[in-house]
């Protein structure tokens, strides 16, 4: 992951996995807005993503189990 300073200087963006300040893995995305001179960052804990994926997949697992 590039530093925030490097992102700001290049006007770029970055998305990927990282370890947050609390030690938990998360997906983060940083996007620079050069016109405003800011960087917008979004952090989502992997535990939350895993929970939502498992919840969404459960009906499919049950249906396939009943069919097979």
N, CA and C of each residue as an Amber inpcrd file, in Angstrom:
protein
   204
   0.8430000  -1.1740000   0.0000000   0.0000000   0.0000000   0.0000000
   0.8870000   1.2360000   0.0000000   0.6350000   2.1570000  -0.9130000
   1.4020000   3.3990000  -0.9110000   1.0030000   4.2750000   0.2810000
   1.8570000   5.1920000   0.6340000   1.5140000   6.1040000   1.7260000
   0.4510000   7.0820000   1.2570000  -0.2640000   7.6690000   2.2000000
  -1.2820000   8.6560000   1.8370000  -0.6520000   9.8640000   1.1580000
   0.5410000  10.2300000   1.5920000   1.2410000  11.3530000   0.9620000
   1.5350000  11.0430000  -0.5090000   1.9880000   9.8120000  -0.7850000
   2.2760000   9.4200000  -2.1700000   1.0030000   9.4310000  -3.0180000
  -0.1070000   8.9790000  -2.4430000  -1.3820000   9.0250000  -3.1690000
  -1.7920000  10.4570000  -3.4730000  -1.6550000  11.3210000  -2.4950000
  -2.0470000  12.7150000  -2.6880000  -1.1800000  13.3860000  -3.7470000
   0.1190000  13.1170000  -3.7090000   1.0220000  13.7300000  -4.6760000
   0.7800000  13.2060000  -6.0930000   0.4280000  11.9200000  -6.2150000
   0.2130000  11.3460000  -7.5470000  -1.2070000  11.5440000  -8.0500000
  -2.1270000  11.8760000  -7.1450000  -3.5320000  12.0250000  -7.5460000
  -4.1700000  10.6790000  -7.8490000  -3.6220000   9.6070000  -7.2820000
  -4.0970000   8.2630000  -7.5840000  -5.1110000   7.7350000  -6.5940000
  -5.3020000   6.4350000  -6.6720000  -6.2250000   5.7560000  -5.7620000
  -5.6750000   4.3700000  -5.4560000  -6.1920000   3.7530000  -4.4070000
  -5.7530000   2.4210000  -3.9970000  -6.8980000   1.7090000  -3.3050000
  -7.0500000   0.4190000  -3.6130000  -8.0330000  -0.4310000  -2.9450000
  -7.3770000  -1.7790000  -2.6710000  -7.5860000  -2.2990000  -1.4810000
  -7.0150000  -3.6020000  -1.1530000  -7.2140000  -3.9510000   0.3100000
  -6.6200000  -5.0740000   0.6850000  -6.6950000  -5.5180000   2.0790000
  -5.5430000  -4.9220000   2.8660000  -5.8130000  -4.6610000   4.1330000
  -4.7780000  -4.1500000   5.0290000  -5.1560000  -4.4910000   6.4560000
  -4.2170000  -4.3190000   7.3490000  -4.4800000  -4.5260000   8.7680000
  -4.7330000  -3.1510000   9.3800000  -5.8820000  -2.9930000  10.0130000
  -6.2530000  -1.7160000  10.5990000  -5.5180000  -1.4510000  11.9010000
  -5.7320000  -0.2730000  12.4640000  -5.0550000   0.0950000  13.7050000
  -5.4020000  -0.7980000  14.8930000  -6.5700000  -1.4490000  14.8300000
  -6.9720000  -2.3450000  15.9150000  -6.4510000  -3.7680000  15.7150000
  -5.6900000  -3.9900000  14.6330000  -5.1030000  -5.2990000  14.3700000
  -5.9800000  -6.2260000  13.5550000  -7.1880000  -5.7860000  13.1990000
  -8.0880000  -6.6200000  12.4140000  -7.8890000  -6.3580000  10.9320000
  -8.0580000  -7.4320000  10.1300000  -7.9390000  -7.2830000   8.6880000
  -9.1740000  -6.5500000   8.1610000  -8.9560000  -5.6920000   7.1820000
 -10.0530000  -4.9270000   6.5990000  -9.7810000  -4.6870000   5.1210000
 -10.8310000  -4.3210000   4.4050000 -10.7010000  -3.8700000   3.0350000
 -10.7930000  -2.3530000   3.0900000  -9.8360000  -1.7050000   2.4550000
  -9.8040000  -0.2430000   2.4740000  -9.6810000   0.2870000   1.0520000
 -10.2250000   1.4590000   0.8440000 -10.1220000   2.1150000  -0.4450000
  -9.8520000   3.5970000  -0.2010000  -8.8690000   4.1200000  -0.9010000
  -8.5140000   5.5350000  -0.7920000  -8.5670000   6.1490000  -2.1800000
  -9.1980000   7.3010000  -2.3000000  -9.3370000   7.9880000  -3.5800000
  -9.0350000   9.4650000  -3.3810000  -8.1840000  10.0000000  -4.2170000
  -7.8430000  11.4210000  -4.0900000  -8.8030000  12.2730000  -4.9040000
  -9.1200000  13.4310000  -4.3590000  -9.9330000  14.4280000  -5.0560000
  -9.0600000  15.6780000  -5.1690000  -8.2780000  15.7760000  -6.2530000
  -7.3140000  16.8670000  -6.3690000  -7.9480000  18.2610000  -6.3160000
  -9.1560000  18.4110000  -6.8740000  -9.8160000  19.7210000  -6.8840000
 -10.0760000  20.2350000  -5.4680000 -10.3400000  19.3070000  -4.5490000
 -10.6230000  19.6910000  -3.1630000  -9.3980000  19.5280000  -2.2700000
  -8.3490000  18.8750000  -2.7880000  -7.1460000  18.6620000  -1.9960000
  -7.3470000  17.6870000  -0.8470000  -8.2220000  16.6930000  -1.0540000
  -8.5120000  15.7340000   0.0170000  -8.3590000  14.3040000  -0.4880000
  -8.2740000  13.3730000   0.4650000  -8.3060000  11.9460000   0.1770000
  -9.5080000  11.3760000   0.9120000 -10.3400000  10.6350000   0.1930000
 -11.5030000   9.9860000   0.7910000 -11.1220000   8.5360000   1.0570000
 -11.3430000   8.0790000   2.2750000 -11.0180000   6.7050000   2.6430000
 -12.2220000   5.9770000   3.2020000 -12.3720000   4.7150000   2.7970000
 -13.4520000   3.8660000   3.2970000 -12.8160000   2.5820000   3.8100000
 -13.1730000   2.1790000   5.0230000 -12.6390000   0.9770000   5.6500000
 -13.8000000   0.0730000   6.0380000 -13.7340000  -1.2100000   5.6440000
 -14.7700000  -2.1780000   6.0070000 -14.0820000  -3.4040000   6.6070000
 -14.4100000  -3.7740000   7.8440000 -13.7880000  -4.9460000   8.4550000
 -14.1100000  -6.2270000   7.6820000 -13.1100000  -7.0940000   7.5160000
 -13.3140000  -8.3730000   6.8260000 -14.3490000  -9.2270000   7.5340000
 -14.4350000  -9.1380000   8.8520000 -15.4330000  -9.9120000   9.5930000
 -16.8440000  -9.5410000   9.1420000 -17.0710000  -8.2670000   8.8760000
 -18.3720000  -7.8140000   8.4130000 -18.6610000  -8.3370000   7.0030000
 -17.6610000  -8.3000000   6.1360000 -17.8320000  -8.8080000   4.7730000
 -18.1160000 -10.2980000   4.8060000 -17.3440000 -11.0530000   5.5980000
 -17.5650000 -12.4990000   5.7190000 -18.9710000 -12.8070000   6.2120000
 -19.4230000 -12.0590000   7.2240000 -20.7610000 -12.2840000   7.7800000
 -21.8340000 -12.0800000   6.7110000 -21.7330000 -11.0000000   5.9630000
 -22.7480000 -10.7070000   4.9410000 -22.7040000 -11.7200000   3.7960000
 -21.5060000 -12.1500000   3.4070000 -21.4110000 -13.1660000   2.3570000
 -22.0130000 -14.4910000   2.8040000 -21.7270000 -14.8920000   4.0460000
 -22.2830000 -16.1450000   4.5560000 -23.8100000 -16.0610000   4.6740000
 -24.3100000 -14.9230000   5.1300000 -25.7600000 -14.7500000   5.2540000
 -26.4420000 -14.8050000   3.8930000 -25.8160000 -14.2170000   2.8900000
 -26.3910000 -14.2070000   1.5480000 -26.3280000 -15.5870000   0.8960000
 -25.3030000 -16.3710000   1.2270000 -25.1240000 -17.6830000   0.6000000
 -25.9500000 -18.7790000   1.2660000 -26.3500000 -18.5960000   2.5100000
 -27.0370000 -19.6570000   3.2560000 -28.2940000 -20.1820000   2.5540000
 -29.1850000 -19.3490000   2.0330000 -30.3630000 -19.9010000   1.3420000
 -29.9790000 -20.7800000   0.1470000 -28.9160000 -20.4210000  -0.5470000
 -28.4600000 -21.2180000  -1.6810000 -27.9200000 -22.5650000  -1.2190000
 -27.1900000 -22.5640000  -0.1280000 -26.6500000 -23.8160000   0.4190000
 -27.7920000 -24.7490000   0.8220000 -28.7810000 -24.2080000   1.4830000
 -29.9320000 -25.0190000   1.9160000 -30.6770000 -25.5540000   0.6990000
 -30.9310000 -24.7100000  -0.2830000 -31.6710000 -25.1350000  -1.4840000
 -30.9080000 -26.2170000  -2.2360000 -29.6140000 -26.0550000  -2.4200000
 -28.8270000 -27.0760000  -3.1270000 -28.7610000 -28.3750000  -2.3500000
 -28.7280000 -28.2840000  -1.0430000 -28.7160000 -29.4830000  -0.2090000
 -30.0280000 -30.2510000  -0.3580000 -31.1350000 -29.5550000  -0.4130000
 -32.4470000 -30.1950000  -0.5690000 -32.6150000 -30.7840000  -1.9670000
 -32.0790000 -30.1390000  -2.9660000 -32.2010000 -30.6140000  -4.3420000
 -31.3490000 -31.8490000  -4.5740000 -30.1460000 -31.8370000  -4.0570000
 -29.2030000 -32.9410000  -4.2960000 -29.4510000 -33.9970000  -3.3160000
